Amino acid sequence: MAQILSVIFHPLLVPSYLYYLLLYVMPDSMLTFPLVSRWLVMLLVFISTFLIPTLGTLALVRTGYVKSMLAEERSERSWPLFFTTVCFAMATYMFYREQVFDDLLYAIMAVITMAVFLTFIISRFWKISAHSIGMGGALGFMLLLHTWQPEQRSLHLVSGTILMSGAVLSARLALDAHTPLQVYTGFFLGLTLSTGIGILV
């Protein structure tokens, strides 16, 4: 179960989950971007934050820079995280450049990119938990949505994210992938960064 949770809530999948909730679960009034065209946003997010980084990591495995797709050793994380940071930065730029996109779409991706970059920097010296950063960021984002749209729907999202965060953090500890300090530091780093979205929008 711990391994399954780690795969389902892999850090590269979390952005797609967040954007799906924003685009299709939260009230339509939160965004001006047409509902009928929001699948384009989802496609952009999925390709730039999951598909391309995953293919990039696979290429690194094939060329011998990384031993496995999991990149479990701290020394193996630099190249995948650097490539992922570039992919996320490109997505951020596209959301920023195209005026049709709401500022919120750009702000979320900018903060996520910052989180990935910090993970890259910290991982050069210490194996901080990327899963925890992702879940902390997700919770911070859900808390902001509830602040902006205080209704039952957003409250349920906050509650669900808290439960899932606890499960994922426990899974990382059960797998002995990180120390408790690495897990909790990652979570609070992600939470702190994501709440900074409120400053950008």
C-alpha contacts under 8 A as a table, 3 or more apart, distances in Angstrom:
res1	aa1	res2	aa2	distance
1	M	4	I	5.02
1	M	5	L	6.20
1	M	171	A	7.80
2	A	5	L	5.25
2	A	6	S	6.25
2	A	168	V	7.52
2	A	170	S	7.82
2	A	171	A	4.36
2	A	172	R	7.08
2	A	174	A	6.82
2	A	175	L	6.76
3	Q	6	S	5.04
3	Q	7	V	6.34
3	Q	171	A	7.10
3	Q	175	L	7.41
4	I	7	V	5.17
4	I	8	I	6.16
5	L	8	I	5.14
5	L	9	F	5.93
5	L	167	A	7.63
5	L	168	V	6.07
5	L	171	A	6.85
6	S	9	F	5.41
6	S	10	H	5.67
6	S	131	H	7.54
6	S	168	V	6.46
6	S	171	A	6.85
6	S	172	R	7.12
7	V	10	H	5.03
8	I	13	L	7.56
9	F	13	L	6.33
9	F	14	V	6.27
9	F	131	H	7.31
9	F	168	V	7.36
10	H	13	L	5.44
10	H	14	V	6.62
10	H	131	H	6.27
11	P	14	V	5.32
11	P	15	P	7.70
11	P	130	A	6.35
11	P	131	H	5.35
11	P	133	I	7.98
11	P	134	G	5.36
11	P	135	M	7.98
12	L	15	P	6.71
12	L	49	T	6.00
12	L	50	F	5.12
12	L	53	P	7.89
13	L	16	S	5.50
13	L	17	Y	6.56
13	L	46	F	7.87
13	L	49	T	7.52
13	L	50	F	6.15
14	V	17	Y	5.09
14	V	18	L	6.21
14	V	134	G	6.47
14	V	135	M	7.69
14	V	138	A	7.39
15	P	18	L	5.06
15	P	19	Y	6.16
15	P	45	V	7.21
15	P	46	F	7.88
15	P	49	T	7.01
15	P	112	I	7.78
16	S	19	Y	5.27
16	S	20	Y	6.07
16	S	42	M	6.88
16	S	45	V	6.14
16	S	46	F	5.71
16	S	49	T	7.68
17	Y	20	Y	5.17
17	Y	21	L	6.34
18	L	21	L	5.27
18	L	22	L	6.30
18	L	138	A	6.90
19	Y	22	L	4.99
19	Y	23	L	5.89
19	Y	42	M	6.80
19	Y	45	V	7.71
20	Y	23	L	5.15
20	Y	24	Y	5.74
20	Y	25	V	7.15
20	Y	42	M	6.81
21	L	24	Y	5.52
21	L	25	V	4.72
21	L	26	M	6.17
22	L	25	V	6.02
22	L	26	M	5.31
23	L	26	M	6.67
23	L	28	D	7.39
23	L	31	L	7.78
23	L	35	L	7.73
23	L	38	R	6.65
24	Y	27	P	7.71
24	Y	28	D	7.47
26	M	30	M	7.30
26	M	153	R	7.43
26	M	154	S	7.17
27	P	30	M	5.93
28	D	31	L	6.07
28	D	32	T	7.85
28	D	35	L	7.32
29	S	32	T	6.82
31	L	102	D	6.43
31	L	104	L	7.99
32	T	102	D	6.62
33	F	37	S	7.47
33	F	38	R	7.00
33	F	100	V	6.92
33	F	101	F	6.30
33	F	102	D	6.66
34	P	37	S	5.49
34	P	38	R	6.43
35	L	38	R	5.27
36	V	39	W	7.35
37	S	40	L	5.82
37	S	41	V	7.66
38	R	41	V	5.21
38	R	42	M	6.59
39	W	42	M	4.95
39	W	43	L	6.08
40	L	43	L	5.02
40	L	44	L	6.16
41	V	44	L	5.10
41	V	45	V	6.14
42	M	45	V	5.12
42	M	46	F	6.00
43	L	46	F	5.19
43	L	47	I	6.04
44	L	47	I	5.38
44	L	48	S	6.00
44	L	91	A	7.50
45	V	48	S	5.35
45	V	49	T	5.69
45	V	50	F	7.72
45	V	91	A	7.18
46	F	49	T	5.49
46	F	50	F	5.35
46	F	51	L	6.37
47	I	50	F	5.67
47	I	51	L	4.68
47	I	52	I	5.89
48	S	51	L	6.36
48	S	52	I	5.65
48	S	53	P	7.15
48	S	87	C	5.71
48	S	88	F	6.42
48	S	90	M	7.80
48	S	91	A	6.20
49	T	52	I	6.78
49	T	53	P	6.34
49	T	84	T	7.32
49	T	87	C	6.54
49	T	88	F	5.92
49	T	91	A	7.85
50	F	53	P	5.51
50	F	54	T	5.86
51	L	54	T	5.22
51	L	55	L	6.18
52	I	55	L	5.10
52	I	56	G	5.99
52	I	87	C	7.35
53	P	56	G	4.90
53	P	57	T	6.15
53	P	80	P	7.46
53	P	83	F	6.73
53	P	84	T	5.26
53	P	87	C	6.82
54	T	57	T	5.14
54	T	58	L	6.19
55	L	58	L	4.94
55	L	59	A	6.20
56	G	59	A	5.07
56	G	60	L	6.35
56	G	80	P	7.25
56	G	83	F	7.15
57	T	60	L	4.94
57	T	61	V	6.27
57	T	66	V	7.79
57	T	69	M	6.36
57	T	80	P	5.56
58	L	61	V	5.03
58	L	62	R	6.23
58	L	69	M	6.38
59	A	62	R	5.02
59	A	63	T	6.17
60	L	63	T	5.16
60	L	64	G	6.12
60	L	65	Y	5.15
60	L	66	V	5.60
60	L	79	W	7.91
60	L	80	P	7.62
61	V	64	G	5.13
61	V	65	Y	5.94
61	V	66	V	4.69
61	V	67	K	5.70
61	V	68	S	5.83
61	V	69	M	6.72
62	R	65	Y	7.81
63	T	66	V	7.79
64	G	67	K	6.42
65	Y	76	E	7.45
65	Y	79	W	7.87
66	V	69	M	7.46
66	V	71	A	6.45
66	V	76	E	5.58
66	V	77	R	7.98
67	K	71	A	6.73
67	K	76	E	7.58
68	S	71	A	5.52
68	S	72	E	7.82
71	A	74	R	7.50
71	A	76	E	5.48
71	A	77	R	5.76
72	E	76	E	7.15
72	E	77	R	7.57
72	E	177	A	7.64
73	E	76	E	5.36
73	E	77	R	6.87
74	R	77	R	5.44
74	R	78	S	7.77
74	R	123	S	6.30
74	R	124	R	7.16
74	R	126	W	7.18
74	R	127	K	5.51
75	S	78	S	6.66
75	S	124	R	7.09
76	E	79	W	7.00
76	E	80	P	7.78
77	R	80	P	5.65
77	R	81	L	5.96
77	R	120	F	7.54
77	R	123	S	6.94
77	R	124	R	7.93
78	S	81	L	5.32
78	S	82	F	5.97
78	S	120	F	6.11
78	S	123	S	7.05
78	S	124	R	6.62
79	W	82	F	5.09
79	W	83	F	6.12
80	P	83	F	5.22
80	P	84	T	6.04
81	L	84	T	4.94
81	L	85	T	6.02
81	L	116	V	6.96
81	L	117	F	7.48
81	L	119	T	7.47
81	L	120	F	5.33
82	F	85	T	5.08
82	F	86	V	6.43
82	F	117	F	7.34
82	F	120	F	6.29
83	F	86	V	5.18
83	F	87	C	6.40
84	T	87	C	5.05
84	T	88	F	6.17
84	T	116	V	7.41
85	T	88	F	5.17
85	T	89	A	6.01
85	T	113	T	6.10
85	T	116	V	5.77
85	T	117	F	5.66
85	T	120	F	7.94
86	V	89	A	5.04
86	V	90	M	6.23
87	C	90	M	5.21
87	C	91	A	6.46
88	F	91	A	5.08
88	F	92	T	6.21
88	F	109	M	7.18
88	F	112	I	7.66
88	F	113	T	5.36
89	A	92	T	4.96
89	A	93	Y	6.19
89	A	110	A	7.30
89	A	113	T	5.91
90	M	93	Y	5.05
90	M	94	M	6.27
91	A	94	M	5.13
91	A	95	F	6.33
91	A	109	M	7.17
92	T	95	F	5.24
92	T	96	Y	6.16
92	T	106	Y	5.77
92	T	107	A	7.98
92	T	109	M	5.32
92	T	110	A	5.51
92	T	113	T	7.52
93	Y	96	Y	4.95
93	Y	97	R	5.88
93	Y	106	Y	7.85
94	M	97	R	5.13
94	M	98	E	6.12
95	F	98	E	5.72
95	F	99	Q	7.84
95	F	101	F	6.05
95	F	105	L	6.60
95	F	106	Y	4.94
96	Y	99	Q	7.11
96	Y	101	F	7.57
96	Y	103	D	7.51
96	Y	106	Y	5.54
98	E	101	F	6.09
99	Q	102	D	7.50
101	F	105	L	6.64
101	F	106	Y	7.54
102	D	105	L	5.56
102	D	106	Y	7.01
103	D	106	Y	5.19
103	D	107	A	6.05
103	D	201	V	6.41
104	L	107	A	4.96
104	L	108	I	6.07
104	L	201	V	6.19
105	L	108	I	5.49
105	L	109	M	6.47
106	Y	109	M	5.33
106	Y	110	A	6.06
107	A	110	A	5.03
107	A	111	V	6.27
107	A	197	I	6.07
107	A	200	L	6.03
107	A	201	V	6.70
108	I	111	V	5.33
108	I	112	I	6.25
108	I	194	S	7.73
108	I	197	I	6.39
109	M	112	I	5.00
109	M	113	T	6.00
110	A	113	T	5.10
110	A	114	M	6.25
111	V	114	M	4.98
111	V	115	A	6.25
111	V	193	L	6.53
111	V	194	S	6.29
111	V	196	G	7.58
111	V	197	I	6.73
112	I	115	A	5.00
112	I	116	V	6.31
112	I	137	G	7.77
112	I	194	S	7.55
113	T	116	V	5.12
113	T	117	F	6.15
114	M	117	F	5.06
114	M	118	L	6.15
115	A	118	L	5.17
115	A	119	T	6.14
115	A	133	I	7.39
115	A	190	G	6.71
115	A	193	L	6.98
116	V	119	T	4.97
116	V	120	F	6.21
117	F	120	F	4.98
117	F	121	I	6.32
118	L	121	I	5.00
118	L	122	I	5.98
119	T	122	I	5.22
119	T	123	S	5.79
119	T	128	I	7.08
119	T	130	A	6.77
120	F	123	S	5.27
120	F	124	R	6.68
121	I	124	R	5.62
121	I	125	F	7.67
122	I	125	F	5.66
122	I	126	W	5.77
122	I	127	K	7.34
122	I	128	I	6.90
123	S	126	W	4.85
123	S	127	K	5.07
123	S	128	I	6.19
124	R	127	K	7.79
127	K	178	H	7.31
127	K	182	Q	6.76
128	I	178	H	7.48
128	I	182	Q	4.71
128	I	183	V	6.69
128	I	185	T	7.28
128	I	186	G	5.91
129	S	132	S	5.26
129	S	133	I	6.44
129	S	178	H	6.63
129	S	182	Q	5.66
129	S	183	V	5.20
129	S	185	T	7.93
129	S	186	G	5.37
129	S	187	F	7.91
130	A	133	I	5.02
130	A	134	G	6.19
130	A	186	G	6.67
131	H	134	G	5.14
131	H	135	M	6.29
131	H	168	V	7.47
131	H	169	L	7.60
131	H	172	R	7.90
131	H	186	G	7.81
132	S	135	M	5.12
132	S	136	G	5.94
132	S	165	S	7.67
132	S	168	V	7.55
132	S	169	L	6.20
132	S	183	V	5.70
132	S	184	Y	7.08
132	S	186	G	4.97
132	S	187	F	4.44
132	S	190	G	7.33
133	I	136	G	5.14
133	I	137	G	6.01
133	I	186	G	4.49
133	I	187	F	4.70
133	I	188	F	7.25
133	I	189	L	6.19
133	I	190	G	4.27
133	I	191	L	7.39
134	G	137	G	5.10
134	G	138	A	6.15
134	G	187	F	7.41
134	G	190	G	6.20
135	M	138	A	4.91
135	M	139	L	6.21
135	M	161	T	7.79
135	M	165	S	5.47
135	M	168	V	7.81
135	M	187	F	6.52
135	M	190	G	7.13
135	M	191	L	7.94
136	G	139	L	5.20
136	G	140	G	6.26
136	G	165	S	7.24
136	G	186	G	7.40
136	G	187	F	4.39
136	G	188	F	6.05
136	G	189	L	7.10
136	G	190	G	4.42
136	G	191	L	4.27
136	G	192	T	7.92
136	G	194	S	7.84
137	G	140	G	5.14
137	G	141	F	6.17
137	G	187	F	7.49
137	G	189	L	7.89
137	G	190	G	4.17
137	G	191	L	4.67
137	G	192	T	7.53
137	G	193	L	6.78
137	G	194	S	4.95
137	G	195	T	7.87
138	A	141	F	5.12
138	A	142	M	6.22
138	A	161	T	7.15
138	A	190	G	7.82
138	A	191	L	7.47
138	A	194	S	7.43
139	L	142	M	5.07
139	L	143	L	6.16
139	L	158	V	6.61
139	L	161	T	5.78
139	L	162	I	6.63
139	L	165	S	7.75
139	L	191	L	6.51
140	G	143	L	5.10
140	G	144	L	6.31
140	G	190	G	7.60
140	G	191	L	4.86
140	G	192	T	7.22
140	G	193	L	7.95
140	G	194	S	5.12
140	G	195	T	5.19
141	F	144	L	5.16
141	F	145	L	6.30
141	F	194	S	5.69
141	F	195	T	6.43
141	F	197	I	7.86
142	M	145	L	5.05
142	M	146	H	6.22
142	M	154	S	7.13
142	M	157	L	6.50
142	M	158	V	5.40
142	M	161	T	7.56
143	L	146	H	5.12
143	L	147	T	6.23
143	L	158	V	6.14
143	L	195	T	7.93
144	L	147	T	4.93
144	L	148	W	6.21
144	L	195	T	6.67
144	L	198	G	7.29
145	L	148	W	5.11
145	L	149	Q	5.82
145	L	150	P	7.69
145	L	154	S	6.61
146	H	149	Q	4.94
146	H	150	P	4.72
146	H	151	E	6.89
146	H	154	S	4.99
146	H	155	L	6.17
146	H	158	V	7.50
147	T	150	P	5.49
149	Q	154	S	6.96
150	P	154	S	6.62
150	P	155	L	7.25
151	E	154	S	5.68
151	E	155	L	6.33
152	Q	155	L	5.05
152	Q	156	H	6.20
153	R	156	H	5.30
153	R	157	L	6.52
154	S	157	L	4.95
154	S	158	V	6.31
155	L	158	V	5.08
155	L	159	S	6.26
156	H	159	S	5.07
156	H	160	G	6.03
157	L	160	G	5.09
157	L	161	T	6.02
158	V	161	T	5.16
158	V	162	I	6.23
159	S	162	I	5.20
159	S	163	L	6.41
160	G	163	L	5.18
160	G	164	M	6.15
161	T	164	M	5.02
161	T	165	S	5.85
162	I	165	S	5.10
162	I	166	G	6.27
163	L	166	G	5.26
163	L	167	A	6.31
164	M	167	A	4.98
164	M	168	V	6.08
165	S	168	V	5.18
165	S	169	L	6.04
166	G	169	L	5.28
166	G	170	S	6.05
167	A	170	S	5.15
167	A	171	A	6.07
168	V	171	A	4.90
168	V	172	R	6.29
169	L	172	R	5.24
169	L	173	L	6.43
169	L	183	V	6.55
169	L	184	Y	8.00
170	S	173	L	5.13
170	S	174	A	6.02
171	A	174	A	4.94
171	A	175	L	6.13
172	R	175	L	5.23
172	R	176	D	6.32
172	R	177	A	5.55
172	R	178	H	6.49
172	R	183	V	7.60
173	L	176	D	4.94
173	L	177	A	6.22
173	L	178	H	6.05
173	L	179	T	6.78
173	L	180	P	6.78
173	L	183	V	7.64
174	A	177	A	7.72
176	D	179	T	7.14
178	H	181	L	7.99
178	H	182	Q	5.90
178	H	183	V	6.33
179	T	182	Q	5.24
179	T	183	V	6.38
180	P	183	V	5.10
180	P	184	Y	6.08
181	L	184	Y	5.31
181	L	185	T	5.79
182	Q	185	T	5.33
182	Q	186	G	6.09
183	V	186	G	5.28
183	V	187	F	6.32
184	Y	187	F	5.02
184	Y	188	F	6.28
185	T	188	F	5.37
185	T	189	L	6.05
186	G	189	L	5.10
186	G	190	G	6.19
187	F	190	G	5.28
187	F	191	L	6.17
188	F	191	L	4.89
188	F	192	T	5.96
189	L	192	T	5.20
189	L	193	L	6.18
190	G	193	L	5.22
190	G	194	S	6.08
191	L	194	S	5.37
191	L	195	T	6.34
192	T	195	T	5.51
192	T	196	G	6.70
193	L	196	G	5.24
193	L	197	I	7.51
194	S	197	I	5.64
195	T	198	G	6.15
196	G	199	I	5.41
196	G	200	L	7.04
197	I	200	L	5.19
197	I	201	V	6.51
198	G	201	V	5.59
